[in-house]
Amino acid sequence: MSKPLNIIFAGTPDFAAQHLLALINSEHNIIAVYCPPDKPAGRGKKLTACATKLLALEHSLPIEQPINFKENTTQQILASYNSDVMVVVAYGLLLPEVILNTPRLGCINVHGSLLPKWRGAAPIQRALEAGDSKTGVTIMQMDKGLDTGDMILTAECNITSKDTSATLYEKLAKIGPIALIESLGIMNKNTYKSSEYNIVQNNIMATYAHKLDKLEANLDWQKTAQQLDQKIRAYIPWPITQFTFTDSKKNQHRIRVWQASIDNEYESTSEQNGTVISVSKLGITVATAKGALRLEVLQLPNKKALPVRDILNSRADWFIVGNSINGLILK
């Protein structure tokens, strides 16, 4: 039987913490946990630890919080742990080549897509926005490229028509730790370095998942209902898609969309894109380039998100059949 691996773990958010917990509960030894320096948060700007650090503290694990890995001292500290492997999950810091080569078996990463598709910062959101039918996690050996390393193992899950980035995130947080533990079992074999366990990515098939930008959150009614529905779900819980409404006094209001669906009663419409074509307690239906989108949960300026039936109690005059709305961002 193989000896347990000595592991350095590096990660930041809850997604990473769930993987760390699986490692804590496994046969392997966590000899150090790396996470970013504490950041100010909340109204009081109090320094706050990330989810990974909180879990490490709970289990009395050694914690390192370097700003980066450029300094020789930082590199030497990591080397002093004499680890077998470094596991990286949503860490947020770039690892120079010297760090990638320090552990005996190198560094591995849990990436939230089926590589080589959706390399980069926002794979979950981009898969949803593109209308992919499935996604998953890839456990890969890290190299100096961006998510270009050889793949050790993949695990798939389906994307439903109701999934948001938040729900898909939870799906991957369940299958990722299982795939990680299985991958470490593979790496613990004497034959791990053989090509049987290291699948080279096909760079021709690669796509890039650009980091999300708030400016992308504007709804463009020149898109189809299908495209808009995918985008709305992809941008939950951040940055939340939005459109603007101009009232009778020419005041503009930014309105965020928390839930919507394709209104199949209007598969085709002659109304101009962005025009309200139906209003009911179920939602506000808007014409698009193809089909219509029903807005079901909205957030008015300085208010909490509410179902449309509640919003119509006070703002029915805003959403009248024939009114036009747009996706321009307010400055």
C-alpha positions in Angstrom: 0.0 0.0 0.0 1.3 3.5 -0.9 2.2 5.9 1.8 0.0 9.0 2.2 1.1 12.0 0.3 2.4 15.2 2.0 0.3 18.0 0.5 0.5 21.7 0.4 -2.9 23.2 -0.4 -3.5 26.6 -2.0 -6.9 28.1 -2.4 -9.2 31.0 -1.4 -13.1 30.8 -1.6 -15.6 28.2 -0.4 -15.1 26.2 -3.5 -11.5 25.7 -2.5 -12.4 25.1 1.1 -14.6 22.2 0.1 -11.7 20.5 -1.6 -9.5 21.1 1.4 -12.0 19.5 3.7 -12.0 16.4 1.4 -8.2 16.2 1.7 -8.4 16.7 5.5 -10.8 13.7 5.7 -8.6 11.6 3.4 -5.5 9.4 4.1 -3.2 12.2 3.0 -1.3 14.7 5.2 -1.9 18.5 4.8 1.4 20.0 5.8 0.6 23.6 4.9 -2.2 25.8 3.6 -1.6 28.8 1.4 -4.1 31.5 0.9 -4.0 35.3 0.1 -3.5 37.9 2.8 -6.6 38.9 4.7 -8.7 41.6 3.0 -10.8 44.4 4.4 -14.5 43.7 4.1 -17.9 45.1 5.2 -18.7 48.7 6.3 -16.0 48.7 8.9 -13.4 47.4 6.5 -12.3 44.9 9.0 -9.6 42.4 7.9 -11.4 39.2 7.0 -10.0 35.7 6.4 -11.0 33.7 3.3 -13.0 30.5 3.6 -9.9 28.4 3.1 -8.0 30.0 5.9 -10.9 29.7 8.3 -11.1 26.0 7.7 -7.3 25.7 8.1 -7.5 27.5 11.5 -10.4 25.2 12.5 -8.1 22.2 12.0 -4.9 23.8 13.3 -3.1 23.5 10.0 0.0 25.7 9.3 -1.0 28.7 7.2 1.1 30.8 4.8 -0.2 34.0 3.2 2.5 35.5 0.9 1.6 38.4 -1.4 3.3 36.6 -4.2 6.1 34.1 -4.9 8.7 36.5 -6.3 10.9 36.7 -3.3 13.6 34.0 -2.7 12.5 33.8 1.0 9.0 32.9 0.0 10.2 30.3 -2.4 12.5 28.8 0.2 9.7 28.6 2.8 7.6 26.6 0.4 10.5 24.3 -0.4 11.2 23.7 3.3 7.9 21.8 3.6 9.4 19.1 1.4 6.0 18.3 -0.1 5.1 15.5 -2.4 2.5 17.7 -4.3 0.9 21.1 -4.2 -2.9 21.2 -4.8 -4.2 24.5 -6.2 -7.9 25.3 -6.2 -9.1 28.9 -7.1 -6.1 30.4 -5.4 -5.8 33.6 -7.4 -2.0 34.0 -7.3 0.3 33.1 -10.2 2.8 30.4 -9.5 6.3 30.9 -11.1 8.0 28.0 -12.7 10.3 27.5 -9.8 7.3 26.9 -7.5 5.6 24.5 -10.0 8.8 22.4 -10.0 9.4 22.5 -6.2 7.1 19.6 -4.9 8.3 16.1 -5.8 5.2 15.5 -8.0 4.8 19.1 -9.0 1.6 21.2 -8.7 -1.9 20.1 -9.7 -5.0 22.3 -10.3 -8.7 21.6 -10.0 -10.2 23.6 -13.0 -14.0 24.1 -13.4 -14.4 23.0 -17.0 -13.7 20.1 -19.3 -10.4 21.2 -20.7 -9.2 22.3 -23.2 -12.6 24.1 -23.3 -12.9 27.2 -21.2 -9.4 27.8 -20.0 -9.1 30.9 -17.9 -10.8 32.9 -15.1 -14.6 32.3 -15.6 -15.2 28.8 -17.0 -18.5 28.2 -15.1 -20.1 31.5 -16.3 -18.8 31.2 -19.9 -20.1 27.6 -20.2 -23.6 28.8 -19.2 -23.5 31.9 -21.3 -22.5 29.8 -24.4 -25.4 27.4 -23.8 -23.2 24.3 -23.2 -25.1 21.2 -22.3 -22.4 19.8 -20.0 -19.3 20.9 -18.1 -17.2 19.4 -15.3 -13.9 19.6 -13.6 -10.4 18.7 -14.8 -7.6 17.7 -12.6 -4.4 18.8 -14.4 -0.7 19.0 -13.9 0.2 22.7 -13.8 2.8 24.1 -16.2 3.8 27.7 -17.0 0.9 28.1 -19.5 -2.7 29.2 -18.5 -4.6 25.9 -17.9 -2.5 24.2 -20.5 -1.0 21.3 -18.5 -1.5 17.6 -19.0 -4.8 16.3 -17.7 -4.9 13.6 -15.1 -8.7 13.0 -14.7 -12.0 14.7 -15.7 -15.5 14.4 -14.1 -18.6 15.6 -16.0 -22.0 17.0 -15.0 -25.0 18.2 -17.0 -26.1 21.8 -17.3 -29.9 22.2 -17.1 -32.0 25.0 -18.4 -32.5 26.2 -14.8 -28.9 26.2 -13.7 -27.2 29.5 -12.7 -23.6 30.0 -12.0 -24.4 29.6 -8.3 -26.1 26.2 -8.8 -23.5 25.0 -11.2 -20.8 26.1 -8.8 -22.3 23.8 -6.1 -22.5 20.9 -8.6 -18.8 21.2 -9.3 -18.0 21.6 -5.6 -19.4 18.1 -5.1 -17.7 16.3 -7.9 -14.4 18.2 -7.8 -13.2 16.8 -4.4 -14.1 13.2 -5.5 -12.1 13.6 -8.7 -9.2 15.2 -6.7 -8.9 12.3 -4.3 -9.0 9.8 -7.1 -6.3 11.8 -9.0 -4.0 11.8 -5.9 -4.4 8.0 -5.8 -3.2 7.9 -9.4 -0.3 10.2 -8.6 0.7 8.0 -5.7 1.5 5.1 -8.0 5.1 4.4 -9.0 4.0 4.5 -12.7 2.4 7.9 -12.5 4.8 9.6 -14.8 3.9 7.3 -17.6 1.8 8.8 -20.5 -1.1 6.5 -19.5 -2.0 9.0 -16.7 -1.1 12.3 -18.4 -3.3 13.3 -21.3 -2.0 16.1 -23.4 -4.5 18.8 -24.2 -5.5 19.5 -27.8 -4.7 23.2 -28.2 -6.7 23.4 -31.4 -9.9 22.7 -29.4 -9.1 25.3 -26.7 -11.4 28.2 -25.8 -10.8 31.0 -23.3 -13.1 32.0 -20.5 -12.4 35.7 -20.1 -12.9 37.3 -16.6 -16.4 38.8 -16.1 -16.7 42.6 -16.4 -19.6 44.7 -15.1 -20.1 46.3 -18.5 -21.0 42.9 -19.9 -24.0 42.8 -17.6 -26.2 45.0 -19.9 -29.0 43.1 -21.6 -29.0 43.6 -25.4 -32.5 43.1 -26.8 -31.0 42.6 -30.2 -30.0 39.1 -29.0 -32.4 36.2 -29.0 -34.5 35.1 -26.0 -32.3 32.0 -25.7 -29.1 34.0 -25.6 -30.5 36.5 -23.0 -31.8 33.7 -20.8 -28.3 32.0 -20.8 -26.6 35.3 -20.0 -29.0 36.1 -17.1 -28.3 32.7 -15.5 -24.6 32.9 -16.1 -24.3 36.3 -14.3 -26.0 35.1 -11.1 -24.7 35.7 -8.4 -22.4 38.4 -9.9 -22.5 40.9 -11.6 -26.3 40.4 -12.3 -27.6 41.4 -15.7 -29.5 44.7 -16.0 -31.5 47.1 -18.2 -32.6 50.7 -17.9 -36.0 52.1 -17.9 -36.8 55.8 -18.6 -40.0 57.0 -16.8 -42.4 59.7 -17.9 -40.2 62.3 -16.3 -37.2 61.2 -18.3 -35.5 59.7 -15.2 -33.5 56.6 -15.9 -33.6 53.6 -13.6 -31.2 50.7 -13.5 -33.1 47.4 -13.1 -31.4 44.1 -12.4 -32.8 40.8 -13.5 -32.5 37.9 -11.0 -34.8 35.4 -12.8 -36.3 35.1 -16.3 -37.4 32.5 -18.7 -38.2 32.1 -22.4 -41.9 32.8 -23.0 -43.0 30.1 -25.4 -46.3 31.8 -26.1 -44.4 34.3 -28.2 -42.1 32.2 -30.4 -42.4 34.9 -33.0 -43.4 38.6 -32.7 -43.5 41.6 -34.9 -42.9 44.0 -32.0 -39.6 46.0 -31.9 -36.9 44.4 -29.8 -37.0 45.6 -26.2 -40.7 46.3 -26.3 -43.0 45.1 -23.5 -45.5 42.8 -25.1 -47.2 41.3 -22.1 -47.6 42.0 -18.4 -49.0 39.7 -15.7 -48.3 38.4 -12.2 -46.1 35.7 -13.8 -43.8 38.3 -15.3 -43.1 41.0 -17.9 -42.6 39.7 -21.4 -40.2 41.6 -23.7 -39.6 41.1 -27.4 -36.2 40.0 -28.5 -34.4 39.3 -31.9 -36.0 35.9 -31.8 -38.7 34.9 -29.4 -39.6 36.7 -26.1 -38.2 36.8 -22.6 -40.3 36.8 -19.5 -38.8 38.8 -16.6 -39.8 37.2 -13.4 -37.7 38.5 -10.5 -36.4 42.1 -10.7 -34.5 44.4 -8.4 -35.4 48.1 -8.6 -32.8 50.8 -7.6 -32.0 50.7 -3.9 -34.5 47.9 -3.3 -34.2 44.1 -2.7 -35.0 41.6 -5.5 -38.7 40.8 -5.7 -41.1 38.8 -7.9 -42.7 40.8 -10.6 -46.2 40.4 -9.0 -44.9 42.4 -6.0 -43.2 45.1 -8.1 -46.4 45.7 -10.1 -48.1 46.7 -6.9 -46.1 49.9 -6.8 -44.6 50.3 -10.3 -47.3 49.1 -12.7 -47.0 52.4 -14.6 -43.4 51.6 -15.6 -44.2 48.3 -17.3 -47.1 48.9 -19.7 -47.6 47.0 -22.9 -46.0 49.0 -25.7 -43.3 50.6 -23.5 -39.7 50.2 -24.6 -36.8 49.3 -22.3 -33.1 49.2 -23.2 -29.9 47.7 -21.9 -27.7 50.8 -21.7 -25.7 51.2 -18.6 -26.2 54.3 -16.5 -23.1 56.4 -15.7 
